[in-house]
Amino acid sequence: MTWTTYALGLLGPEPPTPLIDFPVAAPGVRLLLKDESRQPTRSLRHRHARALFRQAVAEGLITEGTTVVEATGGNAAVAQAWFARRLGLPYVVVMPGERTEARARPVEALGGECRFVTPPLAIYDAARALGGHFLDQFGRAAPHDLAAELFGQVRPDWVVTGAGTGATSAGLGAWAREHGLPCRVAVADPDNSAYFPGWTLDAADYATGMPSRIEGIGRPRVEPGFRFDLVDLVIPVPDAASVAAARRLREVTGLPVGASSGTALWAALELVERLRARGEGGTVVSLIGDAAERHLATCHDDAWAVAKGLDVDPHLGTLRERTAA
Ligand SMILES: Cc1ncc(COP(=O)(O)O)c(C=O)c1O
C-alpha cells in the first residue's frame, strides 16, 4: 500500500454528529441544532481540516514527511494538528498576536508547533515563508461533507450557518440545489463582517476592514469561498445578541458553545419567528460550531461582555420568550 492510499484511508468519513431538538414557542415549527461540538476535536473545523488534508493528499501536495503549515488561530489549528498527528506529519501554525497559553496549549498537546506574529495580517506571508505545504483554508475552502451528512438525517426548510471561509454555506447551498431540495440556506453574519453588506449590494469585493469579534465567523472582506449564488438570505446579528444566544444555548443544553453558535441560533430564531407570524410550520436547522471550556472566560462571562461594551440582558429576555417550550 502506498503512503497516499494509507493516508486517504485515515482521512475517510467519521460517525455523524447528532441533531438536538431545541425548544421554540412556535406551534408546528421544529428547531434542530446540528452539534458539531461532538467532532473528535469538538468543532466544525474538524470537517474543514479533514477536507483540506484529503484534497492536498489526493493532489500529491502532501506526501510522507511533508511539513504542513497554516496561518490561523483557534479551532482550525487544533483540528489540523490532530490530523497531522494522525498522519505522522510535522505541523506548524502561525497565529496572530502575542502568545497565549489558551491558544498554544491545545495545538502543542497534539505535537504541533505555534509561532506568533504581529501585525495580525502578517501571518499569511509568515506561513508561506516557512516552506512545506501551506493548507490555506481561506484560499482553498475545500468542500467538506457536512451537507451530505445533514441532508441524510433530515430534510429541513431552512439551514442556518455562520460564514468564515464560506465553505459551509456554499457546500450546503450546492448540495440542496444539485439534489433539487427545497431547502434554503441562511447565513448569520456578525457585526463588522463584510458578508451582509456585500450580499445586499451584490458586491463580491466588499470589505469593511474591521475584524469580527465573533470567533470563527464574519470576515473583514468577502472571501473567495463565499458563494453569493448558493446563499438565499444573509441575516445580520448584533454581537450582543450572539453572546446572549450562546448563553441561552448553554442554559438549555449544558454545552459551553462559542459565540458563533449563538449567532446562528439568533438568526434561526428570527426565521422561526417569521414562520410563527405567518402561521406556518416547518423545520429549521442551525449549527453548533464548537464547544470548549475556554469560552467560559469569554462569551459566557459577564465581566468579559461588559469590557466589550455588549449589553446582553435585553436579548436574553427575547430569547427566553422565543425558546419557551
Ligand atoms: C456556527 C458556525 N458556522 C459556520 C462556521 C464555519 O464557516 P465557514 O465554513 O464559512 O468557514 C463556523 C466556524 O467554523 C461556525 O462556528
The ligand as a Gaussian input file, in Angstrom:
#p B3LYP/6-31G(d) Opt

LIG

0 1
 C      -21.625000      28.439000      13.701000
 C      -20.587000      28.356000      12.633000
 N      -20.965000      28.328000      11.342000
 C      -20.042000      28.229000      10.347000
 C      -18.679000      28.174000      10.615000
 C      -17.651000      27.977000       9.522000
 O      -17.874000      28.684000       8.409000
 P      -17.001000      28.501000       7.120000
 O      -17.216000      27.154000       6.562000
 O      -17.548000      29.580000       6.241000
 O      -15.560000      28.733000       7.469000
 C      -18.248000      28.240000      11.939000
 C      -16.818000      28.198000      12.282000
 O      -16.086000      27.324000      11.889000
 C      -19.219000      28.316000      12.960000
 O      -18.820000      28.334000      14.238000

